[in-house]
Amino acid sequence: MKLKTLVLSVAILAVLSGIAFWANRPPSAPPADPRVGQPLADPAAITQATQLRLTDGGKTVLLKRQPDGTWRVPGYFDLTADFSKLSSFVGDLTSAKIQRLVSVNPDRINRLEFGGTKIELLADDGRTLWSVLLGKSADTGGRFVRFGDEPKAYLASLNATIDTEPKAWADASLFVLKPDDVARIEFPFDGGIPVIVSRKTKDAAWTADPTPAGQKVSTEKISAVLSTLGSLRFSDTSDPADPQAKTAQAHLRTFLLTTFSGQTYQVALGRKPEEKKPKPPAPKDAKAEPKPAAPAADAAAATPPPEPEADTIPAGPVYAFITSSDAKAPVNALMQKRAFQIDDYIFTGLPQKPDELFEPAPAPSPAPPPAAK
């Protein structure tokens, strides 16, 4: 074959190969969705929002920001919201990112279990600034999400819990008093005068007047009391007119705490005490036939133990009533809203006897021997 013919054949084959490749090339990849790689929540909406609404399982909770920057829970007696819990939730929203577009197929989207679970950021007037629907969690982690009515489902790296219980969003802290700020504590005890312990500075030792011979104030015990009383948290609330709350006010132990600045807090804890009620006599069965007398040994073995002569009615829940000498202190206004229950162990764990406030004092060091002449 001549060289010219060979070159021409090669050129024709190259052109035909190019045409075949172009005709059979794979379709180009669709453009990437603009949401992929972006934060789940709109940062601008988070900054502007004054309301957060969560919906799940047919229940809804609403949190509202106040002019002073605090948040409240209107659905739970307008109590202050737990700022740490709110911050953690918002942090989960801001850190979550859209990982990929999952589907635009309606049938597949329906299988991702998009029900009524929703997160919404709202303006003052109720206008929606941002919202997202949540589907089921993915096997590999994260959560399937949809934005509004968009016919798209995405996977986001979100693992936040949607809590729609209003009480769970309320700040359970009744008040906070730093132990280093307390200069004086008055301890009440049944059937006796109160014990007062004090110190001149936060680093000074606690003293009591009088102090039992050979004893000293237990720093460890006082620190435990301050930690308990200075950070009380409620476990539940009830109407201030609740009969159990009213009864508790008749059985209070009132601790008086004074700060170095002269501010005082009355922390009164009480509950309805345990009751013993006599048991009514058991009715006699007129038809019962008398049993033949048994030998003394058998009768003693067969005699059941005597039943208690009284029924015990357990003590009621423990309530805390706190008053600050500062009329503008938030705890004073808080006490007007509800009656606040605290856990029983807080009440029973406080010193019950004056002796519990003291511990043995170290023996004095022996005097040094006289110097030799």
C-alpha positions in Angstrom: 0.0 0.0 0.0 1.3 3.4 -0.9 2.3 5.7 2.0 -0.2 8.4 0.9 -3.1 5.9 0.9 -2.1 4.7 4.4 -2.0 8.2 5.9 -5.4 8.9 4.4 -6.9 5.7 5.8 -5.6 6.5 9.3 -7.0 10.0 9.1 -10.4 8.7 8.1 -10.4 6.2 11.0 -9.5 8.9 13.5 -12.4 11.0 12.3 -14.8 8.1 12.5 -13.6 7.3 16.0 -14.2 10.8 17.1 -17.7 10.8 15.7 -18.5 7.5 17.5 -17.2 8.8 20.8 -19.3 12.0 20.5 -22.4 10.0 19.6 -22.0 7.6 22.5 -20.5 9.9 25.2 -22.1 9.6 28.7 -24.6 12.3 29.6 -23.1 15.2 31.5 -23.6 15.3 35.3 -26.4 17.5 36.4 -25.3 20.7 38.1 -24.7 20.4 41.9 -27.6 21.5 44.0 -26.8 25.0 45.5 -27.9 23.9 49.0 -25.3 21.0 49.3 -22.4 22.0 51.5 -24.3 24.9 53.0 -25.4 25.3 56.7 -28.8 23.8 57.4 -30.1 26.9 59.1 -30.0 30.4 57.6 -27.6 32.5 59.8 -29.6 35.6 59.0 -32.8 34.0 60.1 -31.2 32.9 63.4 -30.1 36.5 64.1 -33.4 38.1 63.3 -35.7 35.5 64.8 -37.6 36.4 68.0 -39.5 33.1 68.2 -38.6 29.4 68.0 -41.4 26.9 67.3 -40.9 23.2 67.5 -43.5 20.7 66.4 -43.4 16.9 66.8 -46.0 14.1 67.5 -48.9 16.5 67.4 -47.4 18.7 70.1 -45.9 22.2 69.7 -43.8 24.4 72.0 -43.0 28.0 71.5 -40.1 30.1 72.9 -40.1 33.9 72.7 -37.3 36.3 73.0 -37.8 39.3 75.3 -36.6 42.9 74.8 -33.9 42.3 77.4 -32.5 39.4 75.4 -33.8 36.6 77.6 -36.2 33.9 76.3 -39.4 32.8 77.9 -41.8 29.8 77.6 -45.3 31.1 77.2 -46.7 27.6 77.3 -45.3 27.0 80.8 -46.5 30.0 82.9 -44.2 32.3 81.0 -41.2 31.1 82.9 -37.6 32.0 81.8 -36.3 29.5 79.2 -33.2 27.4 80.0 -30.6 29.4 78.1 -28.0 26.6 78.1 -30.5 24.2 76.5 -31.6 26.8 73.9 -28.0 27.6 73.1 -27.1 24.0 72.6 -30.1 23.5 70.3 -29.3 26.6 68.2 -25.7 25.4 68.1 -26.8 22.1 66.6 -28.7 24.0 63.9 -25.8 26.3 63.0 -23.2 23.5 62.9 -25.4 21.1 60.8 -24.7 21.1 57.0 -26.5 19.8 54.0 -24.6 16.8 52.9 -26.3 15.8 49.7 -29.5 15.9 47.7 -31.2 12.6 48.3 -34.2 12.6 45.9 -36.7 14.5 43.9 -38.8 11.5 43.4 -42.2 11.9 45.3 -42.5 8.2 46.0 -39.0 7.9 47.5 -39.5 11.1 49.5 -42.7 9.6 51.0 -40.6 6.7 52.3 -38.4 9.1 54.2 -41.1 9.5 56.8 -41.7 13.3 56.6 -44.6 13.7 59.1 -45.3 16.7 61.2 -41.9 17.2 62.8 -40.8 20.8 62.1 -38.4 23.5 63.2 -39.5 27.2 62.6 -37.8 30.5 63.2 -40.4 33.3 63.3 -40.4 37.1 63.5 -42.3 39.2 66.0 -45.4 39.3 63.8 -45.4 35.5 63.4 -43.9 35.6 59.9 -41.8 32.6 59.0 -38.2 33.5 58.5 -37.0 29.9 58.0 -38.4 26.4 58.5 -37.4 22.8 57.9 -39.3 19.5 57.9 -37.6 16.6 59.5 -37.8 13.0 58.2 -36.4 9.9 59.8 -32.8 9.5 60.8 -30.4 8.0 58.2 -28.7 4.7 58.9 -25.3 6.3 58.4 -26.1 9.3 60.7 -27.8 12.6 60.2 -31.4 13.4 59.3 -33.5 13.7 56.1 -34.8 17.2 55.7 -37.1 19.2 53.4 -37.4 23.0 53.1 -41.0 24.2 53.0 -42.9 22.8 50.1 -39.9 22.1 47.9 -40.1 18.8 46.1 -36.6 17.8 47.3 -35.2 15.7 50.1 -31.8 16.3 51.5 -29.5 14.6 54.1 -28.3 17.0 56.8 -25.7 16.3 59.6 -28.3 17.1 62.2 -28.7 15.1 65.4 -30.7 17.5 67.6 -33.6 16.2 69.7 -36.9 17.9 69.2 -38.4 18.3 72.7 -42.0 19.7 72.6 -42.6 19.5 76.4 -42.9 23.2 77.5 -41.8 22.4 81.1 -38.6 20.8 79.8 -37.6 24.2 78.2 -38.1 26.2 81.5 -35.1 27.2 83.5 -35.4 25.0 86.7 -32.9 27.2 88.6 -34.7 29.2 91.3 -31.8 31.4 92.1 -28.0 31.3 92.2 -25.9 32.4 95.2 -22.1 31.9 95.0 -20.7 30.2 98.1 -17.8 32.8 98.2 -20.3 35.6 98.6 -21.9 34.2 101.8 -20.7 35.6 105.2 -23.3 34.2 107.6 -25.7 31.3 107.8 -28.5 30.8 110.3 -29.5 27.2 110.7 -32.9 26.3 112.2 -33.4 23.2 114.3 -36.5 21.7 116.0 -36.9 22.4 119.7 -33.9 24.7 120.1 -32.4 28.0 119.2 -30.8 28.4 115.7 -27.1 27.9 115.2 -25.3 30.8 113.5 -22.0 30.3 111.7 -20.1 33.2 110.1 -16.7 34.3 108.7 -15.0 37.6 108.2 -13.7 37.0 104.6 -14.3 34.3 102.0 -10.9 32.7 102.9 -11.4 32.8 106.7 -12.5 29.8 108.8 -16.1 29.5 109.8 -16.9 30.1 113.4 -19.9 29.6 115.7 -20.7 31.1 119.0 -20.9 29.0 121.1 -18.9 26.2 119.7 -19.0 22.9 121.7 -15.8 22.1 123.6 -13.2 20.3 121.6 -15.1 20.9 118.4 -14.9 23.3 115.4 -17.2 24.2 112.5 -17.0 21.6 109.7 -15.9 23.5 106.6 -16.9 20.5 104.5 -20.5 20.5 105.9 -20.9 24.2 105.4 -19.7 24.0 101.9 -22.2 21.2 101.1 -25.0 23.3 102.6 -24.0 26.4 100.5 -23.8 24.3 97.4 -27.3 22.9 98.0 -29.1 26.1 99.1 -27.4 28.4 96.7 -28.3 26.4 93.6 -31.8 25.1 94.2 -33.7 23.8 91.2 -37.4 22.9 91.0 -38.6 19.5 90.0 -42.2 20.5 89.4 -44.6 23.4 90.0 -48.2 23.9 91.2 -50.7 26.7 91.8 -49.7 28.8 94.8 -53.1 28.0 96.3 -52.4 24.2 96.1 -53.5 22.6 99.4 -50.2 20.8 99.7 -48.2 24.0 99.2 -50.3 25.8 101.8 -49.8 23.0 104.3 -46.0 23.0 103.6 -45.9 26.7 104.6 -47.0 25.7 108.1 -44.0 23.3 108.5 -41.0 25.3 107.2 -37.3 25.2 108.0 -36.1 28.7 107.2 -32.4 29.2 106.5 -31.1 32.8 106.5 -28.1 33.5 104.3 -26.3 36.9 104.4 -23.8 38.0 101.9 -20.7 40.1 102.5 -22.5 43.0 100.8 -25.3 42.8 103.4 -28.0 41.2 101.2 -30.1 38.5 102.8 -31.9 35.5 101.4 -34.6 33.5 103.3 -34.7 30.0 102.0 -37.7 28.2 103.5 -38.2 24.5 102.8 -41.2 22.5 104.1 -43.8 19.8 103.4 -46.8 18.2 104.9 -45.4 15.8 107.5 -46.0 12.1 107.6 -49.2 11.1 109.4 -50.2 8.0 111.4 -53.9 7.2 111.3 -55.4 4.6 113.6 -56.7 1.6 111.7 -60.4 0.8 112.2 -61.0 -2.5 114.0 -61.5 -5.5 111.8 -65.2 -6.5 111.5 -66.1 -9.7 113.4 -67.5 -12.6 111.4 -70.6 -13.7 113.3 -70.9 -16.9 111.3 -67.3 -18.1 111.9 -67.2 -21.2 114.0 -64.8 -21.4 116.9 -61.8 -23.5 116.2 -60.7 -26.2 118.6 -57.9 -25.1 121.0 -54.4 -26.1 119.7 -51.4 -27.1 121.9 -49.5 -24.0 123.2 -46.4 -24.7 121.0 -48.5 -25.0 117.8 -50.5 -22.0 118.7 -47.4 -19.9 119.1 -46.0 -21.0 115.8 -49.3 -20.4 114.0 -50.0 -17.0 115.4 -49.4 -14.4 112.7 -47.4 -11.2 113.6 -49.5 -8.4 114.9 -50.6 -5.9 112.3 -49.6 -2.3 112.7 -52.1 -0.3 114.7 -52.0 2.7 112.4 -51.9 3.4 108.7 -48.9 5.6 107.6 -49.7 8.5 105.2 -46.5 9.5 103.5 -45.2 13.0 103.8 -46.1 15.5 101.0 -43.8 17.0 98.4 -41.2 19.5 99.5 -41.7 23.1 98.5 -39.2 25.9 98.5 -40.1 29.5 99.3 -37.3 32.1 98.7 -37.3 35.8 99.6 -34.5 38.3 98.9 -34.0 41.5 100.8 -33.5 43.2 97.4 -37.1 44.0 96.3 -35.9 43.9 92.6 -34.4 40.5 92.8 -35.9 38.2 90.1 -36.5 35.4 92.7 -39.1 37.6 94.4 -41.2 37.9 91.3 -40.7 34.3 90.4 -42.1 33.2 93.8 -45.4 34.9 92.9 -46.0 32.9 89.8 -46.0 29.3 91.1 -45.3 27.1 94.1 -42.1 25.3 93.4 -41.4 21.7 94.4 -37.9 20.4 94.9 -36.5 16.9 95.3 -37.0 15.2 98.7 -33.3 14.3 99.0 -32.4 18.0 99.1 -34.6 18.5 102.1 -33.6 15.4 104.0 -29.9 15.8 103.2 -29.6 19.1 105.1 -28.3 19.0 108.7 -31.0 17.8 111.1 -29.1 18.3 114.4 -26.7 21.0 115.5 -24.0 18.3 116.1 -23.8 17.7 112.4 -22.3 21.2 111.8 -19.2 20.4 113.9 -16.3 18.1 113.9 -13.4 17.3 116.3 -10.9 20.1 116.6 -7.2 19.1 116.2 -5.4 18.7 119.5 -3.1 21.7 120.4 0.5 21.2 119.6 2.6 20.5 122.7 4.8 23.3 124.1 8.4 23.1 123.1 10.8 22.1 125.9 12.7 24.9 127.6 16.1 25.7 126.1 19.1 24.3 127.9 21.2 26.8 129.8 
